[in-house]
Amino acid sequence: MWTIQNIVRVALMQVGVVITSILVGGIYHKWSSLSQPPLAIPPSQVWWYEHGGFGFALPLIWVVCALYLHRQETGSDVLKFLTFWLGVFAVVILAFQAISAIFDIFRPDLRM
């Protein structure tokens, strides 16, 4: 579980989910300007559309910490375990946010 290959896989999944969230924010922005009446855009999607590039800091910081801990021979196994699963948890939370935002586009109660 705690191999460099798995760390890189989780980091790439994090980057993919951040890209998906940015694209969903862009879809919200475009869809709201085209729909009549306009959509009420959730604040999270406004943030992803306007400042989504900052989201790439999460995978970068996580992979640096995970690789640093991987190289430490004196580090505790519990800390390594928690760091790895924290990265997986971040993927799940970001993916849930992106998927729920996609479904929110088509909800009729979001109309202004």
C-alpha positions as CSV (number, residue, x, y, z in Angstrom):
1,M,0.0,0.0,0.0
2,W,2.7,2.5,1.0
3,T,4.8,2.4,-2.2
4,I,5.9,5.3,-4.4
5,Q,3.8,3.9,-7.2
6,N,0.6,4.1,-5.1
7,I,1.5,7.6,-3.8
8,V,1.9,8.8,-7.4
9,R,-1.4,7.2,-8.4
10,V,-3.3,8.9,-5.6
11,A,-1.6,12.2,-6.5
12,L,-2.7,11.8,-10.1
13,M,-6.2,11.0,-9.0
14,Q,-6.2,14.2,-6.9
15,V,-5.1,16.2,-9.9
16,G,-7.7,14.6,-12.1
17,V,-10.5,15.5,-9.6
18,V,-9.2,19.1,-9.3
19,I,-9.3,19.4,-13.1
20,T,-12.8,17.9,-13.1
21,S,-13.9,20.4,-10.5
22,I,-12.5,23.3,-12.5
23,L,-14.3,22.1,-15.6
24,V,-17.6,21.7,-13.7
25,G,-17.2,25.3,-12.4
26,G,-16.8,26.4,-16.0
27,I,-19.9,24.5,-17.0
28,Y,-21.8,26.2,-14.3
29,H,-20.6,29.6,-15.4
30,K,-21.5,28.9,-19.1
31,W,-24.8,27.1,-18.3
32,S,-26.0,29.9,-16.0
33,S,-25.4,32.6,-18.7
34,L,-27.3,30.5,-21.3
35,S,-30.3,29.3,-19.3
36,Q,-33.5,31.3,-18.9
37,P,-34.1,32.0,-16.0
38,P,-30.4,32.0,-14.9
39,L,-29.1,29.4,-12.6
40,A,-28.2,30.3,-9.0
41,I,-24.5,29.3,-9.0
42,P,-23.3,27.7,-5.7
43,P,-20.4,29.6,-4.1
44,S,-18.2,26.5,-4.3
45,Q,-18.6,26.4,-8.1
46,V,-17.8,30.2,-8.3
47,W,-14.6,29.5,-6.4
48,W,-13.6,26.6,-8.7
49,Y,-14.3,28.8,-11.7
50,E,-12.4,31.8,-10.5
51,H,-9.6,30.4,-8.4
52,G,-9.4,26.7,-9.4
53,G,-5.7,26.9,-10.1
54,F,-5.1,27.1,-6.3
55,G,-6.7,23.6,-6.0
56,F,-3.5,22.2,-7.5
57,A,-1.7,23.1,-4.3
58,L,-3.5,20.2,-2.5
59,P,-2.0,17.4,-4.6
60,L,1.4,19.1,-4.6
61,I,1.5,19.5,-0.8
62,W,0.2,16.0,-0.2
63,V,2.6,14.3,-2.5
64,V,5.6,16.2,-1.1
65,C,4.6,15.2,2.5
66,A,3.9,11.6,1.5
67,L,7.2,11.2,-0.3
68,Y,9.1,12.8,2.5
69,L,7.5,10.4,5.0
70,H,8.1,7.5,2.7
71,R,11.9,8.2,2.7
72,Q,12.0,8.5,6.5
73,E,13.0,5.2,8.1
74,T,12.3,6.4,11.6
75,G,8.8,7.7,10.9
76,S,5.9,5.9,12.6
77,D,3.8,3.5,10.5
78,V,0.7,5.0,11.9
79,L,1.6,8.5,10.5
80,K,2.4,7.0,7.1
81,F,-0.9,5.1,7.2
82,L,-2.8,8.2,8.1
83,T,-1.0,10.3,5.5
84,F,-1.8,7.9,2.7
85,W,-5.5,7.5,3.6
86,L,-5.8,11.3,4.0
87,G,-4.8,11.6,0.4
88,V,-7.4,9.0,-0.6
89,F,-10.0,10.8,1.6
90,A,-9.2,14.0,-0.2
91,V,-9.9,12.3,-3.6
92,V,-13.2,11.0,-2.3
93,I,-14.3,14.4,-0.9
94,L,-13.3,16.3,-4.1
95,A,-14.9,13.7,-6.3
96,F,-18.1,13.8,-4.4
97,Q,-18.1,17.6,-4.6
98,A,-17.6,17.5,-8.4
99,I,-20.2,14.8,-9.0
100,S,-22.8,16.5,-6.8
101,A,-22.2,19.8,-8.6
102,I,-22.8,18.1,-12.0
103,F,-26.2,16.8,-10.8
104,D,-27.1,20.2,-9.3
105,I,-27.0,21.8,-12.8
106,F,-30.1,19.9,-13.8
107,R,-32.1,20.5,-10.6
108,P,-35.1,22.7,-11.2
109,D,-35.1,24.4,-7.8
110,L,-31.8,26.2,-8.6
111,R,-33.6,28.6,-11.0
112,M,-33.7,32.2,-9.8
